[in-house]
């Protein structure tokens, strides 16, 4: 029986897609192995959003060949769509598949050969129209469900539309079927993922709000969590629905990118900061215990010290719980790369440091505000030297002494203390 191992870089969406490819191969007789267990075939699912995609890809390829020098190496994902020839030059790579072709992996395996240069297959991204649904497996506790792909926004800093194509999704009926399949795997929580999640339903005359309403009715899943969603698409009706739902948890991750309106316009975002502030205000009014995460990019071309201070002051005063902070990175074929006002790398990193320090304070303040409360924790499977962990509905990480009876169960825990890394612990009340 041939064997395959996957290595996935990047976002939750990539993990969902790796599971889809793994299932396709399993149906044809492939045994799935852990990466370090000498597989016959290695599939590396890449990302283009984070820095140094080329370096990371080379490192993973070399590691795979260390485990099995005779293995076939296939590289897929966003980096593979954007830079197929660059990847083909990496020693050891046999096959490079673009955005559409990665789901046709089985059809391309016959072309694998160690005697020839790596073959590349990636049609122009504008021709990629098919939506391939899927969900991650392997972690019984949580499943990442892909409900949308692609993006029509073309923000000036972003390569995602070039790597994944236009916005597309399944319809509600198909998505409900996928959730029911995920429930059969034993997953207690489903995380809804997509490139531009709130754009679900485009082409079907349906909306993300309508999807949320239907998913709330499904049995077998105890929690739904909405991953990153654009503030202009996080409507008041979605917020109000989550506030009264028994299944959708009070946790939102809402990209901001900048707290300065001039920079937001240069980024070609679809909102100004007042819209963002209004979303946060409504969430906190209806769900005071809600956790709100924020994405921020610093050092965008033209961002002055005054612009950055504007962002810092804005998020300092917002009632949010944590930030993901990224230094702006020049991307080929993006509008921002041609803009004047390049910010020195050292300045970018200094701004990252300032905001990450503020984020740590925000995260701890939020966690401290939950002490004394009884919250529901979904405990995970992993035994970390006698310790297990899980997350509350509002995304506080909780640790407890490992107990196999608690694995993949939702139990009430009265939070009593925090450690130095803001992990909570307390009295389990089941």
FENWODA-V666788 format. One record per residue. N is the residue number from 1. RES is the residue in one letter. PHI is phi in radians with two decimals (NA if undefined). D_FIRST is the distance of its C-alpha to the first C-alpha in whole Angstrom. Layout:
BEGIN
n	res	phi	d_first
N	RES	PHI	D_FIRST
N	RES	PHI	D_FIRST
END
This chain:
BEGIN
n	res	phi	d_first
1	X	NA	0
2	X	-1.19	4
3	X	-2.14	6
4	X	-2.44	10
5	X	-2.30	13
6	X	-2.03	17
7	X	-2.27	20
8	X	-2.00	23
9	X	-1.84	27
10	X	1.67	30
11	X	-1.51	31
12	X	-1.05	29
13	X	-1.06	29
14	X	-1.09	26
15	X	-1.13	24
16	X	-1.09	24
17	X	-1.24	23
18	X	-1.08	20
19	X	-1.11	19
20	X	-1.08	20
21	X	-1.12	17
22	X	-1.08	15
23	X	-1.15	15
24	X	-1.04	15
25	X	-1.24	11
26	X	-1.07	10
27	X	-1.13	12
28	X	-1.80	10
29	X	1.69	7
30	X	-1.42	6
31	X	-1.58	7
32	X	-1.49	10
33	X	-2.09	12
34	X	-1.23	15
35	X	-1.00	17
36	X	-1.51	18
37	X	-1.78	15
38	X	0.97	13
39	X	-1.50	11
40	X	-1.33	10
41	X	-2.30	12
42	X	-2.02	15
43	X	-1.99	17
44	X	-1.89	21
45	X	-1.70	23
46	X	-1.77	26
47	X	-2.23	30
48	X	-2.02	33
49	X	-1.35	36
50	X	-1.39	36
51	X	-1.20	37
52	X	1.05	35
53	X	-1.04	32
54	X	-1.15	32
55	X	-1.11	32
56	X	-1.13	30
57	X	-1.11	27
58	X	-1.04	28
59	X	-1.13	27
60	X	-1.21	24
61	X	-1.04	23
62	X	-1.06	24
63	X	-1.16	23
64	X	-1.07	19
65	X	-1.23	20
66	X	-1.19	21
67	X	-1.32	18
68	X	-2.65	16
69	X	-1.07	18
70	X	-1.70	16
71	X	-1.19	14
72	X	-1.51	15
73	X	-2.06	18
74	X	-2.05	19
75	X	-2.00	22
76	X	-2.28	23
77	X	1.78	26
78	X	-1.09	30
79	X	-1.08	30
80	X	-1.19	28
81	X	-1.29	30
82	X	-1.44	33
83	X	-2.33	33
84	X	-1.10	30
85	X	-1.22	31
86	X	-1.09	32
87	X	-1.22	28
88	X	-1.06	28
89	X	-1.46	30
90	X	-1.25	28
91	X	-0.99	26
92	X	1.76	23
93	X	-1.33	22
94	X	-1.89	20
95	X	-2.64	21
96	X	-2.21	24
97	X	-2.11	24
98	X	-1.43	27
99	X	-1.06	28
100	X	-1.47	27
101	X	-1.22	24
102	X	-1.06	22
103	X	-1.52	21
104	X	-1.98	20
105	X	-0.94	17
106	X	-1.03	15
107	X	-1.20	18
108	X	-1.73	18
109	X	-1.11	15
110	X	-1.14	16
111	X	-1.54	19
112	X	-1.19	17
113	X	-2.70	19
114	X	-1.45	20
115	X	-1.57	23
116	X	-2.05	25
117	X	-1.14	26
118	X	-0.94	24
119	X	-1.62	25
120	X	-2.15	26
121	X	-2.36	26
122	X	-2.73	29
123	X	-1.21	31
124	X	-0.94	35
125	X	-1.08	35
126	X	-1.15	38
127	X	-1.61	35
128	X	-1.47	33
129	X	-2.07	34
130	X	-1.27	31
131	X	-1.80	30
132	X	-1.93	27
133	X	-1.31	27
134	X	3.02	25
135	X	-2.62	25
136	X	-1.38	23
137	X	-2.25	21
138	X	1.88	20
139	X	-1.87	24
140	X	-1.06	25
141	X	-1.25	29
142	X	-2.43	29
143	X	-2.22	27
144	X	-1.59	28
145	X	-1.77	29
146	X	-1.41	29
147	X	-2.01	32
148	X	-2.74	34
149	X	-2.52	33
150	X	1.30	35
151	X	-2.69	39
152	X	-1.80	42
153	X	-1.49	44
154	X	0.94	44
155	X	-1.03	46
156	X	-1.18	47
157	X	-1.73	45
158	X	-1.92	41
159	X	-1.75	39
160	X	-1.00	37
161	X	-1.05	38
162	X	-1.33	37
163	X	-1.65	34
164	X	-2.14	33
165	X	1.50	36
166	X	-1.31	38
167	X	-1.14	38
168	X	-2.79	36
169	X	-2.81	35
170	X	-1.39	34
171	X	-1.58	37
172	X	-1.11	37
173	X	-1.05	36
174	X	-1.14	32
175	X	-1.15	33
176	X	-1.04	34
177	X	-1.03	31
178	X	-1.16	28
179	X	-1.14	30
180	X	-1.11	30
181	X	-1.16	26
182	X	-1.08	27
183	X	-1.09	29
184	X	-1.20	26
185	X	-1.40	24
186	X	1.70	27
187	X	-1.11	28
188	X	-1.64	32
189	X	-2.24	33
190	X	-2.03	32
191	X	-1.79	33
192	X	-1.37	34
193	X	-2.22	33
194	X	-3.13	34
195	X	-1.25	35
196	X	-2.34	39
197	X	-0.94	38
198	X	-1.17	42
199	X	-1.56	41
200	X	-0.90	39
201	X	1.66	40
202	X	-1.06	41
203	X	1.59	41
204	X	-1.99	41
205	X	1.20	45
206	X	-2.13	43
207	X	-2.25	44
208	X	-1.10	42
209	X	-1.05	45
210	X	-1.15	44
211	X	-1.09	40
212	X	-1.00	41
213	X	-1.07	44
214	X	-1.25	41
215	X	-1.12	38
216	X	-1.09	41
217	X	-1.59	41
218	X	-1.34	37
219	X	-1.46	37
220	X	1.60	34
221	X	-1.92	34
222	X	-1.54	37
223	X	-2.43	37
224	X	-2.08	37
225	X	-2.16	37
226	X	-1.55	38
227	X	-1.37	37
228	X	-0.90	39
229	X	-2.42	42
230	X	-1.09	45
231	X	-1.09	48
232	X	-1.29	49
233	X	-1.80	47
234	X	-1.48	47
235	X	-1.29	50
236	X	-1.03	52
237	X	-1.20	51
238	X	-1.15	48
239	X	-1.04	49
240	X	-1.12	51
241	X	-1.17	49
242	X	-1.03	46
243	X	-1.07	50
244	X	-1.83	50
245	X	-1.30	46
246	X	-1.58	45
247	X	-2.01	41
248	X	-1.35	42
249	X	-1.49	42
250	X	-1.42	45
251	X	-2.47	43
252	X	-2.23	43
253	X	-2.07	42
254	X	-2.15	45
255	X	-1.09	45
256	X	-1.86	48
257	X	1.32	48
258	X	-2.67	51
259	X	-1.71	54
260	X	-2.02	57
261	X	-1.12	57
262	X	-1.11	58
263	X	-1.21	55
264	X	-1.01	53
265	X	-1.17	55
266	X	-1.15	54
267	X	-1.32	50
268	X	1.12	51
269	X	-1.34	50
270	X	-1.75	51
271	X	-2.75	53
272	X	-1.98	55
273	X	-1.18	56
274	X	-1.10	58
275	X	-1.09	55
276	X	-1.06	53
277	X	-1.07	56
278	X	-1.19	56
279	X	-1.15	53
280	X	-1.09	53
281	X	-1.09	56
282	X	-1.18	55
283	X	-1.01	52
284	X	-1.24	54
285	X	-1.20	57
286	X	-1.52	54
287	X	-2.37	52
288	X	-1.00	54
289	X	-1.61	51
290	X	-1.13	48
291	X	-1.68	46
292	X	-2.22	46
293	X	-1.74	44
294	X	-2.35	45
295	X	-1.71	44
296	X	-2.39	47
297	X	-1.93	47
298	X	-2.03	49
299	X	1.40	51
300	X	-1.09	50
301	X	-0.88	53
302	X	1.58	56
303	X	-1.33	56
304	X	-1.46	59
305	X	-1.04	60
306	X	-1.18	62
307	X	-1.07	59
308	X	-1.11	56
309	X	-1.08	59
310	X	-1.06	59
311	X	-1.12	55
312	X	-1.01	56
313	X	-1.13	59
314	X	-1.09	57
315	X	-1.32	54
316	X	-1.05	56
317	X	-1.52	58
318	X	-1.30	55
319	X	-1.51	54
320	X	-2.05	51
321	X	-1.90	48
322	X	-2.93	46
323	X	-2.16	45
324	X	-1.89	43
325	X	-1.97	44
326	X	-2.27	43
327	X	-1.30	45
328	X	-1.00	46
329	X	-2.23	43
330	X	-1.13	44
331	X	-2.09	42
332	X	-1.02	42
333	X	1.15	43
334	X	-1.92	45
335	X	-1.11	48
336	X	-1.07	49
337	X	-1.09	48
338	X	-1.62	51
339	X	-1.34	53
340	X	-1.36	56
341	X	1.57	57
342	X	-1.03	54
343	X	-1.61	54
344	X	-0.96	53
345	X	-1.02	50
346	X	-1.11	52
347	X	-1.18	54
348	X	-1.01	50
349	X	-1.17	49
350	X	-1.10	52
351	X	-1.17	52
352	X	-1.03	48
353	X	-1.05	50
354	X	-1.07	52
355	X	-1.28	50
356	X	-1.18	48
357	X	-1.12	50
358	X	-1.11	52
359	X	-1.06	49
360	X	-1.05	48
361	X	-1.15	52
362	X	-1.10	51
363	X	-1.06	48
364	X	-1.21	50
365	X	-1.05	53
366	X	-1.13	50
367	X	-1.08	49
368	X	-1.09	52
369	X	-1.19	53
370	X	-1.68	51
371	X	-1.12	52
372	X	1.60	54
373	X	-1.62	52
374	X	-1.78	49
375	X	-2.13	46
376	X	-1.64	43
377	X	-1.96	40
378	X	-1.67	36
379	X	-1.42	35
380	X	-1.67	31
381	X	-1.46	29
382	X	-1.24	29
383	X	-1.73	31
384	X	-1.77	32
385	X	0.94	34
386	X	1.53	36
387	X	-2.08	36
388	X	-2.07	35
389	X	-2.41	36
390	X	-2.78	36
391	X	-2.21	38
392	X	-1.26	41
393	X	-1.01	42
394	X	-1.77	44
395	X	1.20	41
396	X	-1.56	43
397	X	-1.36	40
398	X	-2.14	41
399	X	-2.00	40
400	X	-2.66	40
401	X	-1.07	39
402	X	-1.04	36
403	X	-2.47	36
404	X	-1.01	33
405	X	-1.27	35
406	X	-1.59	36
407	X	-1.04	32
408	X	1.02	32
409	X	-2.19	35
410	X	-1.76	38
411	X	-2.28	41
412	X	-1.31	45
413	X	-2.31	46
414	X	-1.50	49
415	X	-1.30	49
416	X	-2.12	51
417	X	-2.68	50
418	X	-2.15	48
419	X	-1.61	47
420	X	-1.12	48
421	X	-1.73	44
422	X	1.18	46
423	X	-1.49	43
424	X	-1.62	45
425	X	-2.58	45
426	X	3.06	47
427	X	-1.62	48
428	X	-1.41	45
429	X	-1.88	47
430	X	-1.30	44
END
